[in-house]
Amino acid sequence: MPQQNPENYSVEEMMQRLKGRQSSETEEIVTRADGTRMIKKRHRKRRSSQPESRKAPRSSQSIRVLKLALSLAVAVLLLLGGFGVLAYHNSRSFVAKTEANIGSLTGAAVKLDGFGVSPLRAHAGAVNLTWQDAGVMREARFGNVSAKVNLLGFLGGRWSGEELLAAEGVLRFGPSPGGLATSAPQPSPYHFMRYRCSKLTAHLGAHPAGRLTIAGAEATLYLRNDANHLRLNGGLLTAPGWDPVTLGRSSFLLKNDELDVSLHGRDSADGTGEMNITGKLNPASSSAALNVQVVGFPFSGVAGRDLAQIIDGRVDSVAMVTFDPGDFSSVELAASFEAASQEVFTMTSLPILAQLEREFGESALARPAFQSAQGRISRNAAGTRLSALRLEQRNLIAITGDMAVDAAGKLTGSLEVGIPERIAALGSSPEIIAAFSTRRDGFRWVSITLGGTAKAPTDSFKPLPAAASAPRAAAPENPDEMLERQFKELTR
């Protein structure tokens, strides 16, 4: 039956069609403003599931399940592999391999205690190295050693990072019978920017009696292809028979078997005196020389404590020290010195000074404070000697000559003691005045010989016997001499 044209529907036919329609839509007949009618449809939201044709194909779901399974398998394998790598790196065989690697690089017998590794850090409770070839290095011990390790390097066997840190360490150096041991360079599995020790102690010398020690320094070692650079910050420099020196920033640069030394420190008394030790040496050589410069440094720190019991002050000095690097007891110092700016030298204990105080009534003579002081110092293990010594306190006293003290403290030497004419005029003893018979440089001088010990010095000063001055005493006084004597008595 041919379909009827929708435009020819009557209203009744349209109503019948609407009543019979089964639809999910709600229809409503509305009348327009121009009188025509239309059907208005209201759609309901679809609540049912998507048509079967829109669901994902079963093959796509299988791929997703497969990918998930593979991911889990890879994760499990990585986890098991990671545990395996960690187990290997914490095994005794790996510790032995690490000891062998370090020993091959350093030439030492190596012992690691409390060694453990994680993917990001390696740690050892103690690292001990011992050299058996009687070279310069004898022993090294480090405690609480740790390093952050690059993950890729950890897996690849090439450890690298910013620094390897030890909480404390002890190094011991000794004399070397030959040159430095040389070996062909070999690749290292360890590549750190720096090797640092928070508290390092280094002993230079085989025997404690002749050992130079740097204690409590923060040390940082930089290994380079052309040189190895050790930097120190702080620490205390000590040696038998020498005053301690508090170190500041110091460095040792080893290049082509030559060690460039630069030590900077201050005196341990109050820190105002400065000391700088510089120079180059071969650690394997049997002799070395370094330059020493001090400014405002205690005299005892340069000349030793024995002579400082007699003469003391602060000095400016330029010196040279020569020694065997393996035995610091061999050190010899040759220095020239002068009193530091705005400082004075004092002298005590010599018996002649007490006699001059009693004779001339000048209390300052018992402990002179010399504004001018200069001389030369020679010092070694056998003792210390002062030569070309000249001390002067203006208008009061001057002392020249030399003195020495040996390792046992025995004092020797000869001095000339001078008093100005002003002081000589105050004397009342003709015997003492007669002893100062030599006139020079505005002073009257007497020569004395030193003896005893640095703690209890003696000298040969004795007034001339009365017979030596008798002719002068027996001679009749002329009027001028009588007036001079009376003036002295009145003004004394």
Secondary structure, DSSP 8 states (H G I E B T S, - for coil): -----GGG--HHHHHHHHHH---SEEEEEEE-TTS-EEEEEEE----S---GGGS--HHHHHHHHHHHHHHHHHHHHHHHHHHHHHHHHTSHHHHHHHHHHHHHHHSSEEEEES-EE-SSEEEEEEEEEE--S--SEEEEEEEEEEEE--HHHHHHT-EEEEEEEEEEEEEEE---SSS---------SEEEEEEEEEEEEEEESSSGGG-EEEEEEEEEEEE-SS-EEEEEES-EEEETTEEEEEE-EEEEEEETTEEEEEEEEEETTTS--EEEEEEEE-TTSS-EEEEEEEEEEEHHHHH-TTGGGTEE-EEEEEEEEEEETTEEEEEEEEEEEEE-TT--EEE---HHHHHHHHHH--GGGTS-EESEEEEEEEEETTEEEEEEEEEEETTTEEEEEEEEEETT-BEEEEEEEEEEHHHHTT---HHHHHH--EEETTEEEEEEEEEEBSSSEEE------HHHHHHHHHS---HHHHHHHHHHHHH-
